[in-house]
Amino acid sequence: MQQTILALAAILIFSLYTLSRHESDAGLERISITAEYETAAAGLARARLHEIQRRAFDEADVGRDGMRSSTQGLTPSNQLGREAGETNESSYDDLDDFNGIARPVSAERNGETLSFRDSVSVRYLDPSDPTASPNRSLAKEITVIVTAVPSGYIGKAPVMARLRRVVTPASGAAHTTN
């Protein structure tokens, strides 16, 4: 009888150890998968930010020679966004055309397609005080947020990458304005 109880106790202890080990391995796998998603999200956000920065600083600067040195003629802050006729991204010609745009994107990682959603906001920024400015200024802040579209368990918190960049007319001088 005692041997049976010892055998059952041994089986119980081994089962608890196995479950604990499995939980630990699953936790490590979740961390690894989350890291893959975070890396992919950051890469997509960087690519999106680079794509946006290739555009002119403002609609008034499209096709303009020289560098802007005043706020005269800039798009009012309440009108940042697409202009008439700009129906898809290939027709966007300035930074603020991307304001409010969200789209599904994906990245290939280890032979698997990871799904995300990116969103963009553009606003004027007061260079002396890094808060949003209701007035036109020679600085615009571009914020790109890429969030993983949940497909099963990725992690407890949503996986996302948020990149911000302050752009001035001078920062676009080295880029094309396609």
C-alpha positions as semicolon CSV with decimal commas, in nm:
position;residue;x (nm);y (nm);z (nm)
1;M;0,000;0,000;0,000
2;Q;0,280;0,242;0,090
3;Q;0,452;0,170;-0,241
4;T;0,134;0,259;-0,429
5;I;0,106;0,589;-0,244
6;L;0,474;0,664;-0,314
7;A;0,425;0,578;-0,683
8;L;0,119;0,807;-0,703
9;A;0,310;1,086;-0,525
10;A;0,599;1,044;-0,771
11;I;0,359;1,061;-1,067
12;L;0,193;1,371;-0,919
13;I;0,527;1,545;-0,862
14;F;0,647;1,454;-1,212
15;S;0,318;1,582;-1,361
16;L;0,350;1,912;-1,175
17;Y;0,710;1,947;-1,293
18;T;0,609;1,873;-1,652
19;L;0,326;2,128;-1,643
20;S;0,556;2,389;-1,491
21;R;0,820;2,322;-1,756
22;H;0,558;2,342;-2,032
23;E;0,430;2,675;-1,897
24;S;0,786;2,808;-1,888
25;D;0,854;2,695;-2,247
26;A;0,526;2,848;-2,365
27;G;0,619;3,177;-2,195
28;L;0,955;3,183;-2,375
29;E;0,782;3,111;-2,705
30;R;0,536;3,399;-2,646
31;I;0,828;3,632;-2,575
32;S;1,002;3,518;-2,894
33;I;0,689;3,563;-3,107
34;T;0,621;3,905;-2,954
35;A;0,980;4,008;-3,033
36;E;0,932;3,901;-3,396
37;Y;0,615;4,109;-3,420
38;E;0,782;4,410;-3,254
39;T;1,078;4,393;-3,493
40;A;0,850;4,366;-3,795
41;A;0,629;4,653;-3,672
42;A;0,931;4,879;-3,620
43;G;1,059;4,797;-3,970
44;L;0,721;4,875;-4,126
45;A;0,698;5,203;-3,932
46;R;1,048;5,309;-4,046
47;A;0,965;5,228;-4,409
48;R;0,636;5,420;-4,390
49;L;0,804;5,722;-4,233
50;H;1,072;5,721;-4,504
51;E;0,806;5,694;-4,774
52;I;0,616;5,995;-4,633
53;Q;0,930;6,208;-4,591
54;R;1,001;6,185;-4,963
55;R;0,710;6,422;-5,030
56;A;0,714;6,802;-5,034
57;F;0,679;6,981;-4,699
58;D;0,346;7,139;-4,799
59;E;0,110;7,156;-5,096
60;A;0,237;7,510;-5,157
61;D;0,591;7,368;-5,199
62;V;0,510;7,113;-5,469
63;G;0,726;7,196;-5,770
64;R;0,876;7,493;-5,589
65;D;1,244;7,582;-5,632
66;G;1,438;7,696;-5,329
67;M;1,373;7,648;-4,962
68;R;1,075;7,783;-4,772
69;S;1,164;8,039;-4,503
70;S;0,821;8,168;-4,397
71;T;0,482;8,024;-4,309
72;Q;0,305;8,232;-4,573
73;G;0,090;8,014;-4,798
74;L;0,111;7,699;-4,583
75;T;-0,197;7,480;-4,549
76;P;-0,407;7,582;-4,245
77;S;-0,382;7,329;-3,960
78;N;-0,753;7,244;-3,980
79;Q;-0,710;7,150;-4,348
80;L;-0,416;6,910;-4,317
81;G;-0,493;6,603;-4,525
82;R;-0,563;6,509;-4,884
83;E;-0,654;6,770;-5,139
84;A;-0,921;6,724;-5,405
85;G;-0,821;6,465;-5,662
86;E;-0,575;6,285;-5,434
87;T;-0,755;5,953;-5,417
88;N;-0,466;5,713;-5,359
89;E;-0,117;5,727;-5,216
90;S;0,053;5,744;-5,554
91;S;-0,109;6,086;-5,603
92;Y;-0,005;6,223;-5,260
93;D;0,249;6,498;-5,316
94;D;0,306;6,652;-4,972
95;L;0,350;6,534;-4,612
96;D;0,009;6,620;-4,476
97;D;-0,172;6,421;-4,746
98;F;-0,105;6,118;-4,522
99;N;-0,279;6,274;-4,219
100;G;-0,551;6,040;-4,092
101;I;-0,463;5,756;-4,329
102;A;-0,482;5,400;-4,194
103;R;-0,427;5,084;-4,394
104;P;-0,358;4,714;-4,350
105;V;0,005;4,611;-4,405
106;S;0,197;4,288;-4,367
107;A;0,552;4,165;-4,323
108;E;0,710;3,833;-4,407
109;R;0,900;3,672;-4,115
110;N;1,041;3,319;-4,116
111;G;0,810;3,217;-4,398
112;E;0,502;3,348;-4,219
113;T;0,293;3,654;-4,303
114;L;0,241;3,885;-4,005
115;S;-0,057;4,122;-4,031
116;F;-0,054;4,482;-3,908
117;R;-0,243;4,807;-3,941
118;D;-0,058;5,135;-3,979
119;S;-0,193;5,483;-3,917
120;V;-0,040;5,824;-3,976
121;S;-0,098;6,164;-3,822
122;V;0,062;6,491;-3,928
123;R;0,041;6,813;-3,733
124;Y;0,216;7,146;-3,708
125;L;0,460;7,173;-3,423
126;D;0,599;7,474;-3,241
127;P;0,977;7,414;-3,261
128;S;1,039;7,600;-2,934
129;D;0,775;7,396;-2,747
130;P;0,718;7,038;-2,867
131;T;0,341;7,052;-2,845
132;A;0,087;7,068;-3,122
133;S;0,047;7,414;-3,265
134;P;-0,286;7,538;-3,396
135;N;-0,089;7,784;-3,608
136;R;0,109;7,714;-3,919
137;S;0,479;7,665;-3,852
138;L;0,793;7,556;-4,030
139;A;0,786;7,222;-3,850
140;K;0,549;6,929;-3,893
141;E;0,546;6,621;-3,675
142;I;0,475;6,293;-3,850
143;T;0,364;6,006;-3,625
144;V;0,340;5,655;-3,764
145;I;0,180;5,384;-3,550
146;V;0,195;5,022;-3,661
147;T;-0,019;4,780;-3,458
148;A;-0,026;4,402;-3,489
149;V;-0,358;4,258;-3,597
150;P;-0,417;3,987;-3,337
151;S;-0,415;3,636;-3,474
152;G;-0,410;3,409;-3,176
153;Y;-0,206;3,490;-2,870
154;I;0,082;3,733;-2,930
155;G;0,119;3,887;-2,590
156;K;-0,084;4,049;-2,317
157;A;-0,039;4,406;-2,438
158;P;-0,099;4,497;-2,803
159;V;0,219;4,485;-3,010
160;M;0,286;4,822;-3,167
161;A;0,560;5,052;-3,291
162;R;0,524;5,429;-3,275
163;L;0,774;5,648;-3,458
164;R;0,772;6,027;-3,465
165;R;0,979;6,262;-3,670
166;V;0,982;6,638;-3,689
167;V;1,023;6,756;-4,047
168;T;1,112;7,105;-4,165
169;P;1,140;7,244;-4,518
170;A;1,519;7,211;-4,483
171;S;1,498;6,842;-4,390
172;G;1,321;6,769;-4,716
173;A;1,583;6,949;-4,924
174;A;1,787;6,632;-4,964
175;H;1,484;6,423;-5,063
176;T;1,287;6,406;-5,382
177;T;0,933;6,543;-5,384
178;N;0,767;6,266;-5,583
